[in-house]
C-alpha cells in the first residue's frame, strides 16, 4: 500500500531559490562503454551519452564544485549560510562520516551552520527543499542544497539487467535557498508517495551491517517484468501529482522538470503535467540521468530561458516518488 500526505495541511511560506550551480564530468557515449553488440542485444533506447567521473573523483569533490558555483550565482558569502543538506547515494566513506559536515568545513561555513545528510535517492533534492523550507522558516538564514552522484563506477556494465542503469550519470548540482516570498523562483511545497515493494529493485549488496565486507561492491539489479514495473511507476507518478494538485489547488502547470529517466518518458511527463511536449525540460540528452541533480539542471535551464509560470517537478526514485511546485515570477 502506498503512503500519502494530507491534502488539508496548510501550505508553509514559500522558499526562495537564489542561485544554481553544477559540476559535471565529461560526457561519454554509452556505445563506447558497453560496445555495439551489447547495445543491440539489450535493445537500448535510453540516453545516448552519460557523464562519467571514474572512481578517483570523490562525491565530495563533485558536490563542492557545484556548491561553489551556486554561491557565486547567488552572490552569497559562505558565512551567510545556516544550513547545508547533502543528498548522495554513495559518499566518500560510510557513516558515521558525514558528507555535509565535510562540505561545511571545505566551504568555510560558520560553526553555527548545521549539515544534514539525506539518502532517498533521486527524490533527495525534493526532500531537501521540503526540509529546508521548514528549517529556515523557523530559524532564518540561507541554506545550501546539493545532490551529488558518483555511481557509474559501481555499475558492472555487462552484468544481468545492468542495461537498466546504463543511462545513469555522475555529477552534482546545488541550489542556494532562503526564506521569504520576493520575486524570482519560489519553492511552494511537495507531495510524496512510497511504494515499499520497490525498495530492493537496485541495491549495493555489501557495506551495511548485513554484509559489511566485500572486495567488489557493484550494484545488483533485481530481475523484474519491465512492463509491469513501468506500469507501477506510471501509476505512482500520476497519484503523486494528483496529491500535489489537491494540496495546492493548482490544476494547470506551465512547465515540467522531471527525473531524466529516459527519452521515452518525456511524453508521459507532458501528459501528467498537462503541458505540450516542448514544455518538458530535457537535460538527459546532454547529461544522462544525474539523480536528484536533474531537477536543479532543469530549473537552471528555465532560468537561462527567462521562463515564467508554474513548474511541476517530478522526482522518481522507486520506491519513493515526489511531485513539487515551483513558481517562477
C-alpha positions in Angstrom: 0.0 0.0 0.0 1.3 3.5 -0.8 1.7 6.1 1.9 0.0 9.5 1.3 0.1 13.0 2.8 -2.9 15.0 3.8 -4.3 17.5 1.3 -5.8 19.7 4.0 -2.5 20.7 5.7 -1.9 24.4 5.4 0.9 25.4 3.0 4.0 26.9 4.6 5.7 30.1 3.4 7.4 29.7 0.0 11.2 29.2 -0.1 13.2 31.5 -2.3 15.6 29.8 -4.8 18.5 32.2 -5.0 21.1 30.6 -7.3 22.1 27.3 -9.1 25.4 25.6 -9.8 26.7 22.3 -11.1 29.8 20.2 -11.5 29.6 17.7 -14.4 32.4 15.4 -15.7 32.9 14.9 -19.4 30.3 13.1 -21.4 30.9 9.6 -22.8 28.9 7.7 -25.4 27.1 4.7 -24.0 28.0 2.7 -27.1 31.7 3.3 -26.3 31.2 2.0 -22.8 29.3 -1.2 -23.5 30.0 -2.0 -27.2 27.7 -2.1 -30.2 26.9 -5.8 -29.7 25.7 -5.3 -26.1 23.8 -2.2 -27.1 21.9 -4.1 -29.8 21.3 -7.2 -27.6 19.7 -5.0 -24.9 17.7 -3.0 -27.5 18.8 0.0 -25.6 16.7 3.1 -26.2 17.8 5.4 -23.4 20.1 8.5 -23.4 23.0 8.0 -25.8 25.6 9.6 -23.6 26.3 9.9 -19.9 28.6 11.9 -17.6 31.3 9.6 -16.1 33.6 10.6 -13.4 35.6 7.5 -12.7 36.5 6.1 -9.2 39.2 8.7 -8.5 36.8 11.7 -8.3 35.0 11.6 -5.0 31.4 12.6 -4.4 32.6 15.4 -2.0 34.7 16.9 -4.8 31.7 17.0 -7.2 29.4 18.4 -4.5 32.0 21.1 -3.6 32.3 22.3 -7.1 28.5 22.6 -7.5 28.1 24.4 -4.2 30.8 27.0 -5.0 29.2 27.6 -8.4 25.8 28.1 -6.7 27.2 30.5 -4.1 28.7 32.5 -6.9 25.5 32.5 -8.9 23.5 33.8 -5.9 26.3 36.3 -4.9 26.2 34.8 -1.4 29.1 34.5 1.0 29.6 31.2 2.9 29.3 32.9 6.3 25.7 33.8 5.5 24.7 30.1 5.3 22.9 28.4 8.2 22.1 25.0 6.7 23.7 22.6 4.3 21.8 19.5 3.1 23.7 16.9 1.1 22.0 14.2 -0.9 24.2 11.4 -2.2 23.5 7.7 -2.6 27.2 6.9 -2.4 29.5 9.0 -0.2 33.3 9.1 0.2 33.0 7.0 3.3 30.2 5.1 5.1 28.5 6.6 8.2 29.2 7.9 10.7 31.3 10.0 8.4 29.2 12.9 7.1 29.3 14.3 3.6 27.5 17.5 4.7 29.9 18.1 7.5 32.9 17.6 5.2 31.4 20.2 2.9 30.8 22.6 5.7 34.5 22.6 6.5 35.6 22.8 2.9 33.4 25.9 2.2 34.4 27.6 5.5 30.8 27.9 6.8 30.4 29.2 10.3 30.3 26.8 13.3 26.7 27.8 13.8 25.8 26.2 10.5 24.3 22.6 10.5 25.0 19.9 8.0 22.4 17.2 7.3 22.7 14.1 5.1 19.8 12.6 3.2 19.7 9.3 1.5 16.5 8.9 -0.6 17.9 8.5 -4.0 16.6 10.7 -6.8 14.0 12.2 -4.6 16.7 13.6 -2.4 16.5 17.1 -3.8 12.7 17.4 -3.4 13.1 16.1 0.2 15.9 18.6 0.8 13.7 21.5 -0.4 10.9 20.4 2.0 13.3 20.1 4.9 15.0 23.5 4.2 11.6 25.2 3.9 10.6 24.2 7.5 14.1 24.7 8.9 14.7 28.2 7.5 11.2 29.4 8.2 11.7 28.6 11.9 15.3 29.8 12.2 16.0 32.2 9.3 19.1 32.5 7.2 20.2 30.8 4.0 20.6 27.2 3.0 22.7 25.2 0.6 21.2 22.0 -1.0 23.3 19.7 -3.1 22.6 16.4 -4.9 25.8 14.5 -5.8 26.1 11.3 -7.9 29.2 9.2 -8.3 27.6 6.0 -9.2 28.8 4.8 -12.7 31.9 3.1 -11.4 29.7 1.0 -9.2 27.8 -0.4 -12.2 29.1 -3.7 -13.7 28.0 -2.7 -17.2 27.6 -6.2 -18.7 26.0 -7.9 -15.6 22.4 -9.2 -15.9 19.8 -6.4 -16.0 22.6 -3.8 -15.9 21.3 -2.1 -19.1 18.6 -0.6 -16.9 21.4 1.5 -15.3 23.4 2.5 -18.5 21.8 5.9 -18.5 23.0 6.8 -15.0 25.4 9.7 -14.8 27.9 11.2 -12.4 27.8 14.8 -11.4 26.4 17.3 -8.8 24.1 20.3 -8.8 23.3 22.7 -6.0 20.8 25.4 -5.0 21.1 28.4 -2.6 17.8 28.8 -0.8 16.3 31.3 1.6 13.2 32.3 3.4 10.9 35.0 2.1 8.5 35.5 -0.8 10.1 38.1 -3.0 10.4 37.8 -6.8 12.1 35.1 -8.8 11.9 31.4 -8.3 10.0 30.1 -5.2 9.5 26.6 -4.0 6.0 26.1 -2.7 5.5 22.5 -1.5 5.7 18.8 -2.4 3.7 15.7 -2.3 5.3 12.3 -1.6 4.4 8.7 -2.0 6.3 5.5 -1.1 5.8 2.0 -2.6 7.9 -0.2 -0.2 7.7 -3.2 -2.5 10.2 -1.4 -4.9 12.8 -1.0 -2.1 15.1 -3.7 -3.4 15.0 -3.1 -7.2 18.6 -1.8 -7.1 20.9 -2.4 -4.2 24.6 -2.4 -3.2 24.7 -5.8 -1.5 27.7 -5.1 0.7 28.8 -2.4 3.1 25.9 -2.5 5.6 25.5 -4.5 8.8 24.1 -7.4 6.8 27.2 -7.8 4.7 29.9 -5.4 5.9 32.9 -6.5 3.8 33.4 -7.0 0.1 36.2 -6.7 -2.4 33.7 -5.6 -5.1 30.5 -3.8 -4.4 28.7 -3.3 -7.6 25.0 -2.6 -7.8 22.8 -5.6 -8.1 19.7 -5.1 -10.2 16.6 -7.2 -9.5 15.1 -9.0 -12.5 11.5 -7.9 -12.9 8.9 -7.7 -15.6 9.8 -4.4 -17.1 6.3 -3.7 -18.5 4.8 -4.3 -15.1 7.4 -2.1 -13.5 6.8 0.7 -15.9 3.0 0.5 -15.2 3.6 0.6 -11.5 5.9 3.6 -11.7 3.4 5.4 -14.0 0.6 4.8 -11.6 2.6 6.2 -8.6 3.7 9.3 -10.5 0.1 10.1 -11.5 -1.1 9.6 -8.0 1.7 11.8 -6.6 0.9 14.6 -9.0 -2.8 14.3 -8.1 -1.8 14.7 -4.4 0.1 17.9 -5.3 -2.8 19.3 -7.2 -5.1 18.6 -4.3 -2.7 20.1 -1.8 -2.0 23.3 -3.8 -5.2 23.8 -5.7 -3.1 24.2 -8.8 -4.5 22.3 -11.8 -2.6 23.8 -14.7 1.2 23.9 -15.0 3.4 25.8 -17.4 6.5 23.7 -17.3 7.6 20.3 -16.2 11.1 19.4 -14.8 11.5 15.7 -14.1 13.9 12.9 -13.3 15.6 12.2 -16.6 14.7 8.5 -16.6 14.8 8.3 -20.4 13.5 9.9 -23.7 10.5 7.6 -23.8 9.3 9.2 -20.5 9.1 12.7 -21.9 5.6 12.3 -23.5 4.4 10.7 -20.2 5.6 13.6 -18.2 3.9 16.0 -20.6 0.6 14.2 -20.3 0.8 14.0 -16.5 1.7 17.7 -16.2 -0.9 18.7 -18.8 1.6 20.6 -21.0 2.9 20.4 -24.5 5.9 18.1 -25.0 8.2 21.1 -25.7 7.3 22.4 -22.2 9.1 19.4 -20.6 12.7 20.5 -19.9 15.0 17.8 -21.3 18.6 17.7 -19.9 19.2 14.0 -20.3 20.2 14.1 -23.9 23.3 16.1 -22.8 23.9 14.9 -19.3 22.1 11.5 -18.9 20.3 10.8 -15.6 22.2 12.6 -12.8 19.8 11.6 -10.0 18.4 14.4 -7.8 20.6 16.8 -9.7 18.3 16.5 -12.7 15.8 18.9 -11.0 18.5 21.6 -10.5 19.8 21.3 -14.0 16.2 21.7 -15.3 15.5 24.7 -13.1 18.7 26.3 -14.1 17.8 25.8 -17.8 14.4 27.6 -17.2 16.3 30.4 -15.6 18.5 30.7 -18.7 15.4 30.9 -20.8 13.8 33.5 -18.7 10.8 31.3 -18.2 7.8 32.3 -16.0 4.8 30.4 -14.5 4.1 27.3 -12.5 6.6 24.5 -12.7 5.8 20.9 -11.8 8.9 18.9 -10.5 8.6 15.1 -10.8 11.1 13.0 -8.9 11.3 9.2 -9.3 13.4 7.1 -7.0 11.4 3.9 -6.9 10.4 3.2 -4.1 9.8 7.0 -3.4 8.1 9.5 -5.6 7.7 13.3 -5.3 5.8 16.0 -7.1 6.8 19.6 -6.2 5.5 23.0 -7.2 7.9 25.9 -8.0 6.7 29.3 -9.1 8.8 31.5 -11.5 7.8 35.2 -11.3 
